[in-house]
């Protein structure tokens, strides 16, 4: 230690020493300290300690207010040693570097240039500063913890000029973007691949079940609900492709089955499907002249106008429905096979207007010249064959009908137009002559041993119409207008009946010789301007006659206008059904055929003073009929027409009403029903 004269503090209470004495004391102390003097509990205030070791083999404590080593521009090495050999922290004044062989613990903010570390946050301190993490040479930055990257302003950029970018995950990788996401390569391929390690699980047990079964595997199946799996090699018939249902554990899950599984299974394998999905809210675009290659030879491409699918020598298979939407579909094949036994034309949606188009098949062939043929439904609704057709407008064909060669022909209706004839027949069996005008200049006679049906808009004779012969075990039906002279229907019906409907005659219609076990049914609106003469039984619905009606044994079940009597209707309804009585029929009989509540609405009357009877003639157990009167029935108690419900609980319930046309409401005459609001 070098001596410093005239340095120190005055000793209080003592006479100051002379300068010579002080110099002598300083030299003595300096000499002693230079020779290795040990001082304990010494406080040195001010001055300079130069070339001194603080502490030796035994550590000591040095308290200083400010600690400096060197001065600006002149630095010295300073080291702090740990209790373990090799652990130290040393300051290198040449490189201005702290060399720390050990750990560095900071509890608050640490700043390193423009970087700041606070708690778990690494940030830059300069405005808009970047943070770079670089490795030396081919070193790799490894991050083993999860990464959650969030930014509200800026980009995420991965650049490598001589390397690869790998994104590996044991679960799901998600890449989301607010606008566009571009994946490009300057000179190379982009590969999307899945199923590199297809999970395969061995099955140890399969339960029985009606709509689903439970599968148990020997190892972790790694499935989630909704996964597609293929199950093979089972011994209870459950091989197939399934959608995973409920996950019970990492070795058990359920699958739905289309038919009951009646036996358990103990073997098999489960393979999870691995797919690549390309999903867009609108379209997925493939550039022009870019090929999509499937396998080795099949390609799909577009040349800007057409889409071209080339399968080479293989097949193009569609599993599922194929819908082609366009103006024209060409199939250029020498053989076309369709399994569907019914070929639909005209679209799949119900039509709401008549488009005026034909329905059928057209074809081209050669017969001295190129020709077009058509067969199918024409605009008039008939099936036609036109060998030399002209398409006058889209899907509308005209031309002369062609010939047809068939074997035995069974037809419900036959129409002959254009003066055509039926020739070459020994016998013609026609149960119904329909939609044709039958004209006879003399007596028209139809003789048959089976049912004869004439459903014609007009049968005209200059004399009369006669049907003779035995009509046995069948029903003779004469519908349409019979005009000309008087017409006679004579037959001998033993077990059947004879029906005459929709007839108009200006002469007399006579029906004779009906057996008592048969019947004559004159139905619908039969307008007879002359006389109606009927022997034996007649059952009629609607007869309007302005002439004389001579009827024996009249059994009326309908309306007779122009003749005295009442009108009757029989209504049949199931429980839960809806049926309402007619307003202009006097008597309504209702038959309820099954349990439940049948309903109806009471209509307004049409004739002043008209009497209406409503009866429940039969019903089954647990059935009833509720008739709603909406402001058109006077209540006996209140005298108002408030809406009410008439309940007919069982067979035998009835009501009798009279219509007051001036006040537009019904009046009770007699009531055998329950009256309420519901």
Residue, then its C-alpha position, 0 to 999 in steps of 0.5 A: x500500500x502506498x502512503x498518502x501524506x496529509x490524508x485522514x481525519x483529525x483525532x478528536x480530543x487530542x492535540x494535532x500532531x506535527x507534519x513531521x510526526x505524521x509523516x513518520x507514522x505514515x511511513x511506519x504503517x506503510x512499511x508494516x502493511x507492505x510486510x503483510x499486516x492483517x487488520x481486523x474490523x478496519x474502516x477505511x474512508x476515502x483514499x485509494x487502495x491499490x494492489x490489495x487482495x480482499x480475502x484469501x482462503x477464507x472468504x470475507x465480506x466487502x461492503x462498498x458504496x460504488x465499485x469501479x474497476x479501471x476508468x473510462x478507456x482503461x479497463x481491468x479484468x474482474x472475476x467472481x468464482x463459484x464454490x465449484x471449480x470451473x464456475x465463474x463470472x469474469x469481465x473481459x475489458x478487451x471484448x467488453x464481455x461478461x463470460x459466465x460459466x454458470x447460471x444467471x438468475x434475474x427476478x425483474x426486467x432484463x435488457x439486452x441491447x434492444x431486447x427486453x425480458x420481463x417475466x415470460x415476455x421477450x420484446x424489443x425496446x426500439x420502435x418497430x424493432x425486429x427480433x431475430x433468432x439465428x443459428x450458426x452454420x447448419x444449426x437448428x432451432x428446436x422448440x419443444x413446447x406448444x406455439x401460440x402465435x398471435x399478431x394484429x399487425x404484421x406477417x409470419x414469414x418462413x424463409x429457407x434458401x437451402x432447407x425444408x419446412x416441416x410441420x408435424x403434429x400428432x393430432x390436427x394442424x390448422x391453417x386459417x387466414x383472414x384473406x388468402x392463403x398461398x402455397x407456392x413452390x419455385x421449382x418442385x412439387x407440392x405433396x398432400x399426403x395422408x395415411x402415412x401410418x394407417x392405424x390398425x387395431x385388432x378386434x377382440x370382441x363384437x357384441x350383438x345388436x339390432x341397430x348398433x353393436x360395440x367393438x372392442x380392440x386389443x390396443x388404443x384405437x385412436x378414433x373419434x365420433x364420426x370417423x370412417x372405418x373399414x372392418x374386415x376379417x370378422x367371424x359374425x358377418x360385420x365386415x364393411x364400412x362404418x361411421x364411428x358412433x359413441x366412444x366408450x373408451x380408448x379400446x371400445x366404440x360403437x358402430x351402426x348396423x343396417x340389419x340385426x347382428x345375431x351372433x358375437x364376433x371375436x376376430x377382425x381388424x379396424x382400419x381408419x380412413x384417411x382422406x384429403x378434403x378440398x372444401x370451398x364455399x363456391x368453387x375449386x379452380x383448376x387452371x386451363x391445360x392443367x391435368x389432374x392425374x388419377x393413378x397411372x393413366x386416368x386424367x381430368x383436365x380442361x382446355x378452356x372450353x371442354x372438360x376432358x376425362x381420360x381413363x385410358x383403357x380403364x373404367x369411370x365408375x360413379x358410386x352414388x347418384x350422377x346428376x348432369x345439368x346442361x342443355x345437351x348430354x352426349x353418350x357415344x357408346x356402341x352398347x348402353x346398358x341400364x339396370x333400372x327397369x323404368x326409364x324416366x323422361x321429362x325430368x324429376x320435378x313435378x310439372x306445374x304447366x304444360x310445356x307442350x313437348x312430347x315424351x319418348x325416344x327419337x332415333x336416326x336411321x337410313x332408308x334411301x335417305x337419312x331419316x328421323x323416327x319418334x315413338x312415345x307420347x304425343x301432344x294429344x296424350x296418345x302413344x304414337x310411332x312416326x317412322x318419318x318424323x319432323x321435329x317442328x320445335x324442340x321435342x315436338x314431332x309430327x308426321x304420318x303414324x307408322x305400322x306396328x306389328x304385335x302378337x296378341x293385343x290386349x287393350x282397355x280402349x281402342x280408338x280408330x280415327x281417319x276412317x280406319x277399319x278393323x279387319x281380319x278378325x273372326x271375333x272382336x272382344x271389346x268390353x268398353x267402346x270409349x271416346x268415339x262416336x258410334x253412328x248407325x243408320x239402322x238398328x244398332x244391336x249389341x249381342x254378347x254373353x259377357x258384360x257390355x260397356x259403352x262409355x261414349x260421348x254420343x251414340x246416334x241411331x236413326x231408329x233405336x238402340x237394342x242390346x239383346x242376349x244373356x248378360x251373366x255374372x257381369x255388369x252392363x254399363x251404358x254411359x254417355x248420350x243415347x239419342x235418336x229414337x226410343x231405346x230398349x235394353x233387354x237382358x236376363x241378369x241372374x247375378x249381376x246388375x245393369x247400370x245406365x249412367x249419364x244418358x239423354x234420350x228424346x224418346x223412351x228408355x225401356x228396361x225389361x226382364x231384370x231378374x229379382x236378384x239383380x238390379x238396375x242402377x241409374x246413376x248420376x244425372x240422367x236427363x230423360x225428356x221423354x218417358x222412363x219405363x222400368x220393370x222390376x227394381x231400380x236404384x237411383x242416385x240422381x234422376x231428372x225427368x221432365x216426362x212420364x216416369x213409370x217405375x215399379x218397385x222404386x228404391x231411392x237412395x239419391x236425388x229425384x228432381x221433378x218427382x215427389x220425395x226426399x233426398x238421402x246420402x250415406x257417408x262413411x268415415x274413419x275415426x280422425x277423418x273429416x266429412x261434412x253433410x251436404x246442405x241440399x240433401x234432406x237425410x244424412x246417414x253417417x257410418x263411423x268405421x274405426x275408433x277415434x273422433x271424426x269431424x265435420x262442418x255444418x254448411x249453410x242451407x240454400x232453400x228456405x224451410x229446408x229440413x235437414x236430418x243427420x243420423x249416426x247410423x252405425x259406429x264402433x267402440x271408442x268413436x264419435x262425431x263432432x259437427x262444428x256450427x260456425x255462426x249459423x245455428x241458433x242456440x236454444x238457451x242464449x238465442x245467439x249464433x255463437x260457434x258451437x260443437x254438436x257431439x254425436x257420441x254413439x250410433x243413434x244420436x241424431x238432430x233435426x234442423x230447419x233452415x231460415x233463409x231470411x236470417x241465414x241460420x238453422x233452427x233446432x227442431x229436435x236434438x239428440x246430441x251434446x251441445x258445447x264449445x268443444 
